[in-house]
Each structure stands twice: as structure tokens, then as C-alpha cells.
Amino acid sequence: MTQIDTSVPHSARIWNYWLGGKDNYPVDEAAGDAYTAVFPGIVTIARSSRAFLGRSIRHLVQEAGVRQFLDVGTGLPTVDNTHEVAQRLAPESRVVYVDNDPLVLTHARALLTSTPEGATAYEPISLHDPERIIEAAGRTLDLTRPTALILSGILGHVADHDEARDLVRRLLAGLPSGSYLSLNEGSRGTDPAYEQAQDAYNETGAVPYFLRPVEQIEAFFEGLELVEPGVVSVPRWHPEPGAPTEPIGQHGGLGRKP
């Protein structure tokens, strides 16, 4: 197994730090603090992305009747992980987590807790091997039934947009009609300060994350039936009553495979 490198900041661990998690190292805290010194709004973006994930899962369970979830690029467990949100509403929900980060692997047990009625599994596979992901998911999920594919802040690690779109297409190709894509990514065009901070971070030698124009995020949903209100800044996607809806540099949506 790949060794955990604690000498270089890692985006999953920094994200975990911003979310209030404990699975990070001093180098990650230093990088996270340096980022927030330039752009304090990154904490809001991290937490808004997580909140969008929860709202989209609740919609999938309550409104769409989905009971199977394939969460690719899971990241480190914090609170309200996919299986926790889904099984709280539908205990029979089945969830497969996919992430090839060695630190995530060491914490897989935290993800592999399920209700007796449902199931969770963890598959250490790269996003760049979508056919293998689908094959492995089929050991836990019934891929003749609608399944929600979750891509939360992972595609920004794929620099080439065409390659990222191809990975999404190949993952969706393995899922049946009636399946869904829940996706949210960092975006350009809303907050110049965020863009400057992220571009500077990418120059530090840490694993880069590339913000995309909103139209490129919309392109990930090509061929899908978008759930209203479409691809929007995540605070504006089915907000909780009274929650802030000021746009931020994180866009997402939910789409159904016909």
C-alpha cells in the first residue's frame, strides 16, 4: 500500500481540517491556515459543499426513492457521511465508497458501519479506472436498480476537462436508467478572491485542484434530466428555510439518467 506522505499538504486532509475533522497533520493545518489567511471564505465553501451533498442525498431518498449510492472520491470521514444521511431516512440503503487515498483507507472502518438492514463497502480504486469501479460496486449494489453516483469535489483533481467528462460518462454508462448524478465542484466566475487563492495554492507543490467555469460543470450533466433548479451555486440548491443563499464559488446539481 502507498505510504502516507506527511511532508506535503494533501487536499483531502486540508478539506477535513476545514470541516472540523481530526484526520490531518500539521503540514495540512499550516496549508489550510495559509489558505484561509488569503481567502477566509474557503471554510464556507467546504461546509456548503458538504451541506449540498446532504440535501441531495435526502432528495434522492425521499423524492426519488433511491436506495443505492456509489460515492467516488469519498475523502476522509467527518459527519453526515453518505451512508449516515441515507440510512437515517431509509435504513435499507446500500452505499459503496471509492477512494484510493492511503489515509482514507486507514479510516475505512469509520465508513464501514451500516444499519443491519443496509450495507456499506469500501473499494480502494482510482477515479481513473471507472470500469473497475463499476465492477467492484456490483458486489454490494444491484446495478440493475437505480443508483446515485456521487462526485463531490473530486473532478477538480482532473486537470483536463475532456478527460473529466469522459470519466463521468464511463461511470454513468455502468448504471441503469433512473440512476442519478449528484455532483458539485469548485467554480470560476463567482469569487475572484477564491480563484486567486486556489491558483496560488496550486503553485505550492501540493496536489492541485482546478476550478472550472460553470458551463464546464454543467457539461458533466450532458444527456441527463436536471432536477430543478439545475446547476447553481450550491447554497441555492434546495436551501433549508432561512439558510443563506449568497452565491459562492461552488456549483452543483442533480441529474437523472433517462
N, C-alpha and C positions, 0 to 999 in steps of 0.2 A: 504494500500500500504506500502511496506517496506520503512522504513525511510532511508534517505541518511546519511551514516556514514562519517563524515568529519574528523574523527580522525585517519583513516587508509588510506594509499595511495591506489588508485584504478587504475588498468591498463588502463581502458578506458579514465579516466581523465588525466593520465600521457601521454598517446598517444596523446590526444587532445592538451596538453601543448607542446609536441614536434612538433606538426603540426602547432603551432602558434595560436591555439584556445584560447578562454577565459573561457571555461566551466570547470574550475578546481579550486582547493583550495590550500592554502599554503602548506599543507602536501603533495599534489601531486607535486607541484613545487619543494619542497625540495627533494622528492624522485627522481624526474626527473633530477634535478641538480646533485644529488649524483651519479646517473647512468652515466650521461654524463661526469662527472669528471673522472670516471673509463674508460668509453668507449664512446668518443665523436661521434663515427660513428653511434650511435643509431638514431640520428636525420636523417641521410641519409637513414637508413633502413626504418624509419617511412614514410618519404616522398617518397621513392622509391616504397614502398608498395602501397601508395595512387596513385602514378602515374601509376603503373601497373593496378590497378583497372580501372582507366580512359581509358587506352589503350585497355583493354579487353572489356569494355563496347562499346567503339567506334567500335571495330572489330565486336562485336555481332550485333550492329545496322547496320553498313554499309556493312559488308561482309556476315553475316549470316541471316540478315533480322529479327532478334529477336526484339520483341516489348513488351515483358513481363519479369519482373525481380523480383526475390524473394531474398532479401538481408537479410541474417540471421546473427545476431551478428553485427548489424549496427554500434554500437558505437555512439559517440557524433557527431553531425553535424559540419562540418568545411566548406570547399569549395569543389566544384565539387563532391557533393553527387551523388549517383547513378541516381536519377531521373533528376538531373540537366544535367548530361552528356548525358543521353539517350534522354531526351526531347529536348535538344538543337538540336539534329540531327533528331529526329523523335518525334514531339510534341504529337503524339497519344500514346506514350509509357505509360505503366501502371507498377507501382512499388509498391511492398509490402515490408515494412521494419519490421524486427522482432528483438526485443531486450527486455530482461526483467530487465534491469538495471533501478532502480528508477530515477537516474539522467537523463538518456536518455529519460525516459518517460516525465519528466518535460519539455524537449525541443522538444517534438514530433511535436509541432506546426511548428517548423522550418523545419521539414521534410515534413509536410503535405501541401506543396504548390505545385500546379501542374498547368500545362498548361490547358486551357479549354478543349482541345482535349483529354488529357490523364487523368491519375488518380494516386494518391498516397494514401497509407494507412499505418497505424502503428499498429502492433499487439504485445502486451506485453506478449510474450510466451518464455519459456526456450528452448534453443537448445536441451535439453534432452527430449523434447516432440515433436518429428518430425511429428507424425501423426496429432497432433493438429495444428501444423504449417501449414501443407498442407491443412487441412480443413478450417482454417481461411483464408489462401491465396486465396482459391477458391471463397471467397466472392467478391474479387476485380479482380482476374485474371481468364481467361478462361483456365482451366487446361487441356483442350483438344488440346490446341495450344502450340507450343514450348515456353519454359520458361527458362530463365537463372537463375540458382541457384548461388548465390554469397556467398562465405565463405572466408572472408578476415581477416586473423589473429585471428580467433575465436577458431579454433580447438586446439591451444596450451593450452587452458584452460582445456582441457580434458586430464587428465594425462595418462589414459590407451589407448594405440594405437588401440587395437581391438575395444574398445568402440567407439572411434572417427570414425573409419572406418564404424562401424555399423550405426552410426548416419548419415553419408553421404549416405550410401546405402539406408537407410529408407527414407531420404528426396528425393533422386533421384527416388525412386520407385513410388512416387506420381506424377511424372512429365512424360509427354508423350515422345515418340520417337521424336528426333530432338531437344530436350532440351539440355542445356549446363551446365557445371560446371566451374565457374571461381573461382579458389582457390589460395591463397598464404599464406605461413606460415613461421615463423622463423625456420632456419635450422642449423644443426650442420655440421661441416666438411669443412667450408669455412673460418671462422674467429674465432680462439681460444679466442681472447680478448672479442668478443661478448659473447661466451659461458661462459666464466668466470664471466662476468658482470651479465648475466642473472641468472646463478646459485646462485650468491651472492644475487641478488635481491629476488630470491625465498625463501631465508632464512630469510628475514626481517619480515615475517608475513603478507606481502601484498598478494593479490590474485596472486597465482603463474601462470607463463606462461612457458610451457615446449617446448624447441626447439627440433626438430626431425631430424634424419638423412634424407638425400634427398630421399633415397629409400622408406622411410615411407611416405613421401609426395607424391611420385609417386604412391604409393599403393592406395591413395584416388581416383585415376583416373581409377582403375581397371574396365574393361568392357566398357570403353569409348574410342572414337576415338579422340586421341590427335591432336589438331591443332599444326602445326609446329611453333616453334622448339621443342615442347614438354615441359617437366618440366625443367626449367632452373632458374638460378639466375635472379630475376625479371628485373634488368636493361637490360638483354639480350633478353627479350621477346618483339619482335617488337619495338625496340627502336626508338625514334624520331631521325631524322637526326642530327648528331653532338652531341647527348646526350652521357654521359659517360656510358661505358658498363663493367666497372670493376666489377667482381663478388662480391656479398655481401652475408651475412647470411640470405637471404630471398629468397625462391624459390616458383615458382608458374607456373601455366599453365592454359590452356583452353581445355576442352574435351567435345565431343558431344555424347549424348546418342543415340545409334543406333535405 
